[in-house]
Amino acid sequence: MALALACAVSALVFALVHVVDAGSPTALWVVGAGTFVFGLAAASVTAVTGRLGGAMVAHIVFNGLVVVPALLR
């Protein structure tokens, strides 16, 4: 139970940090929900493996999927 709560709190903090610059209520919900789900996944990977590397690589790939298409416009 404690591990699940730690993952949820970590994901919530991750999401809150990423919605600081949300420009509209819709963006707030979309970015918040997306980063919360990603935060849950990253925290779960870290909890299962006991290492941060997998979550870090996932974060780099996730950011790349957003940044690279934006740069190609």
JOGIBEL-V717842 format. One record per residue. N is the residue number from 0. RES is the residue in one small letter. SS is DSSP state (helix for helix, strand for strand, loop for the rest). PSI is psi as a letter, one per 20 degrees, with the letter a starting at -180 (none if undefined). D_FIRST is the distance of its C-alpha to the first C-alpha in Angstrom with 1 decimal. Layout:
n=N res=RES ss=SS psi=PSI d_first=D_FIRST
n=N res=RES ss=SS psi=PSI d_first=D_FIRST
This chain:
n=0 res=m ss=loop psi=g d_first=0.0
n=1 res=a ss=helix psi=h d_first=3.8
n=2 res=l ss=helix psi=g d_first=5.5
n=3 res=a ss=helix psi=g d_first=5.2
n=4 res=l ss=helix psi=g d_first=6.2
n=5 res=a ss=helix psi=g d_first=8.6
n=6 res=c ss=helix psi=g d_first=10.0
n=7 res=a ss=helix psi=g d_first=10.7
n=8 res=v ss=helix psi=g d_first=12.3
n=9 res=s ss=helix psi=g d_first=14.2
n=10 res=a ss=helix psi=h d_first=15.4
n=11 res=l ss=helix psi=g d_first=16.5
n=12 res=v ss=helix psi=g d_first=18.4
n=13 res=f ss=helix psi=g d_first=19.9
n=14 res=a ss=helix psi=g d_first=21.1
n=15 res=l ss=helix psi=h d_first=22.5
n=16 res=v ss=helix psi=h d_first=24.5
n=17 res=h ss=helix psi=i d_first=26.0
n=18 res=v ss=loop psi=j d_first=27.1
n=19 res=v ss=loop psi=h d_first=29.2
n=20 res=d ss=loop psi=j d_first=32.3
n=21 res=a ss=loop psi=p d_first=31.9
n=22 res=g ss=loop psi=i d_first=35.4
n=23 res=s ss=loop psi=r d_first=34.8
n=24 res=p ss=helix psi=h d_first=32.3
n=25 res=t ss=helix psi=g d_first=32.2
n=26 res=a ss=helix psi=h d_first=31.5
n=27 res=l ss=helix psi=g d_first=28.8
n=28 res=w ss=helix psi=g d_first=26.9
n=29 res=v ss=helix psi=g d_first=27.7
n=30 res=v ss=helix psi=g d_first=26.9
n=31 res=g ss=helix psi=g d_first=23.8
n=32 res=a ss=helix psi=g d_first=22.4
n=33 res=g ss=helix psi=g d_first=23.5
n=34 res=t ss=helix psi=h d_first=22.1
n=35 res=f ss=helix psi=g d_first=18.7
n=36 res=v ss=helix psi=g d_first=18.5
n=37 res=f ss=helix psi=g d_first=19.9
n=38 res=g ss=helix psi=h d_first=17.5
n=39 res=l ss=helix psi=g d_first=14.5
n=40 res=a ss=helix psi=g d_first=16.6
n=41 res=a ss=helix psi=g d_first=17.6
n=42 res=a ss=helix psi=h d_first=14.2
n=43 res=s ss=helix psi=g d_first=13.1
n=44 res=v ss=helix psi=g d_first=16.4
n=45 res=t ss=helix psi=g d_first=15.9
n=46 res=a ss=helix psi=g d_first=12.5
n=47 res=v ss=helix psi=g d_first=14.2
n=48 res=t ss=helix psi=h d_first=17.5
n=49 res=g ss=loop psi=j d_first=16.8
n=50 res=r ss=loop psi=q d_first=19.8
n=51 res=l ss=loop psi=i d_first=20.7
n=52 res=g ss=helix psi=g d_first=23.8
n=53 res=g ss=helix psi=g d_first=22.5
n=54 res=a ss=helix psi=h d_first=21.0
n=55 res=m ss=helix psi=g d_first=24.3
n=56 res=v ss=helix psi=g d_first=26.5
n=57 res=a ss=helix psi=h d_first=24.7
n=58 res=h ss=helix psi=g d_first=25.2
n=59 res=i ss=helix psi=g d_first=28.9
n=60 res=v ss=helix psi=g d_first=29.4
n=61 res=f ss=helix psi=g d_first=27.9
n=62 res=n ss=helix psi=h d_first=30.2
n=63 res=g ss=helix psi=h d_first=33.0
n=64 res=l ss=helix psi=h d_first=32.7
n=65 res=v ss=helix psi=g d_first=33.3
n=66 res=v ss=helix psi=g d_first=35.8
n=67 res=v ss=helix psi=g d_first=38.1
n=68 res=p ss=helix psi=h d_first=39.0
n=69 res=a ss=helix psi=h d_first=39.7
n=70 res=l ss=helix psi=h d_first=42.0
n=71 res=l ss=loop psi=i d_first=43.9
n=72 res=r ss=loop psi=none d_first=45.0
